[in-house]
Amino acid sequence: MSDPTRTSQSTRHATGPAGAAARTPAAAVAPTSRHPLAAAFRLLIAAAALTGLVLAALGTGAPAQLLTCFTVQANLAAALVSACSAHRAWTGRHPVSPRIAGALVPFLALPALLHYVLPAADTTAFTLPTTGTSGVAQALSPQLLYTVTPLATLADWLLLTTPRGFRPSYAWQWPAYPLLYLAFTLALPAATGAPSPTVAPAVTLGLAICALPLITIGIDQVRPAPRLHHNRISPTGISPLK
């Protein structure tokens, strides 16, 4: 069976417009494929993250201090990347690189894991600081930042993206910033507004930071492909015309 991405010997040495057209890959001339439902869903992710951040800022007396919180940084990155992904899906452009979009999954899962599963390792440097006051903003903000945004990002990855897009090199690239952030909280706890974690919580955080990318990449290698709309020319791989 012939490979549509390779050129024949007769067209390889052709010159002029005909030769240029013969050497052009099919992906370069394939019609753009818009995904309005995916764009709307990713826009909702960005809106949920931004709403949670605004409510968190309204519920504290020092909104600027929240920028040093890992949860705030992760959700801010989720809002920006999701908005960019929504724009690309709406306009039919190439999606955001898996190196960037995929990093949101372990980045958002880490604070949620600390908040719900590992409260002993919970530190305000990675999670939202407790204000000690009650209100609508204080009640809704954690739900949006710890539950809605991570679960929606997880659903976007599992249901709206093709599998096996994460490379093994991401396993050491994604933990780089969280590990640096952990080292920063240990060295300068006053700069983050949080107490320095003890040895046991610090080791637990380090293990979670390294394990989450490995788990994400492993799941991506074995998960089934979502049932997306098929174009006449496949935009994700080599396939015959239908």
ChimeraX attribute file (.defattr): number of C-alpha atoms within 10 A of each C-alpha:
attribute: neighborCount
match mode: 1-to-1
recipient: residues
	/A:1	3
	/A:2	8
	/A:3	10
	/A:4	14
	/A:5	14
	/A:6	13
	/A:7	15
	/A:8	13
	/A:9	8
	/A:10	9
	/A:11	14
	/A:12	13
	/A:13	11
	/A:14	14
	/A:15	12
	/A:16	7
	/A:17	9
	/A:18	10
	/A:19	14
	/A:20	13
	/A:21	14
	/A:22	17
	/A:23	18
	/A:24	13
	/A:25	13
	/A:26	17
	/A:27	16
	/A:28	9
	/A:29	10
	/A:30	13
	/A:31	13
	/A:32	15
	/A:33	16
	/A:34	15
	/A:35	19
	/A:36	16
	/A:37	13
	/A:38	20
	/A:39	22
	/A:40	16
	/A:41	19
	/A:42	26
	/A:43	21
	/A:44	18
	/A:45	28
	/A:46	27
	/A:47	17
	/A:48	22
	/A:49	27
	/A:50	22
	/A:51	18
	/A:52	26
	/A:53	26
	/A:54	14
	/A:55	18
	/A:56	23
	/A:57	20
	/A:58	14
	/A:59	20
	/A:60	18
	/A:61	9
	/A:62	10
	/A:63	13
	/A:64	10
	/A:65	14
	/A:66	22
	/A:67	15
	/A:68	19
	/A:69	21
	/A:70	23
	/A:71	26
	/A:72	25
	/A:73	17
	/A:74	23
	/A:75	26
	/A:76	19
	/A:77	20
	/A:78	29
	/A:79	25
	/A:80	16
	/A:81	20
	/A:82	26
	/A:83	21
	/A:84	18
	/A:85	23
	/A:86	26
	/A:87	21
	/A:88	19
	/A:89	23
	/A:90	17
	/A:91	15
	/A:92	16
	/A:93	14
	/A:94	12
	/A:95	14
	/A:96	16
	/A:97	11
	/A:98	16
	/A:99	15
	/A:100	14
	/A:101	18
	/A:102	22
	/A:103	21
	/A:104	24
	/A:105	24
	/A:106	27
	/A:107	25
	/A:108	26
	/A:109	24
	/A:110	24
	/A:111	28
	/A:112	24
	/A:113	17
	/A:114	20
	/A:115	20
	/A:116	11
	/A:117	11
	/A:118	16
	/A:119	11
	/A:120	11
	/A:121	20
	/A:122	22
	/A:123	23
	/A:124	22
	/A:125	27
	/A:126	27
	/A:127	22
	/A:128	22
	/A:129	16
	/A:130	10
	/A:131	10
	/A:132	7
	/A:133	10
	/A:134	9
	/A:135	8
	/A:136	9
	/A:137	19
	/A:138	20
	/A:139	14
	/A:140	14
	/A:141	25
	/A:142	20
	/A:143	14
	/A:144	22
	/A:145	28
	/A:146	25
	/A:147	17
	/A:148	17
	/A:149	27
	/A:150	26
	/A:151	18
	/A:152	18
	/A:153	23
	/A:154	19
	/A:155	14
	/A:156	17
	/A:157	19
	/A:158	17
	/A:159	16
	/A:160	18
	/A:161	18
	/A:162	16
	/A:163	18
	/A:164	16
	/A:165	14
	/A:166	21
	/A:167	12
	/A:168	12
	/A:169	10
	/A:170	19
	/A:171	20
	/A:172	11
	/A:173	12
	/A:174	22
	/A:175	22
	/A:176	13
	/A:177	12
	/A:178	19
	/A:179	16
	/A:180	11
	/A:181	18
	/A:182	21
	/A:183	15
	/A:184	15
	/A:185	24
	/A:186	19
	/A:187	11
	/A:188	14
	/A:189	16
	/A:190	11
	/A:191	13
	/A:192	21
	/A:193	16
	/A:194	19
	/A:195	15
	/A:196	21
	/A:197	19
	/A:198	11
	/A:199	11
	/A:200	11
	/A:201	17
	/A:202	19
	/A:203	13
	/A:204	15
	/A:205	24
	/A:206	16
	/A:207	12
	/A:208	18
	/A:209	22
	/A:210	18
	/A:211	14
	/A:212	20
	/A:213	25
	/A:214	18
	/A:215	12
	/A:216	18
	/A:217	21
	/A:218	15
	/A:219	15
	/A:220	21
	/A:221	13
	/A:222	10
	/A:223	12
	/A:224	13
	/A:225	14
	/A:226	13
	/A:227	10
	/A:228	11
	/A:229	9
	/A:230	10
	/A:231	13
	/A:232	12
	/A:233	17
	/A:234	16
	/A:235	17
	/A:236	8
	/A:237	9
	/A:238	13
	/A:239	13
	/A:240	11
	/A:241	9
	/A:242	8
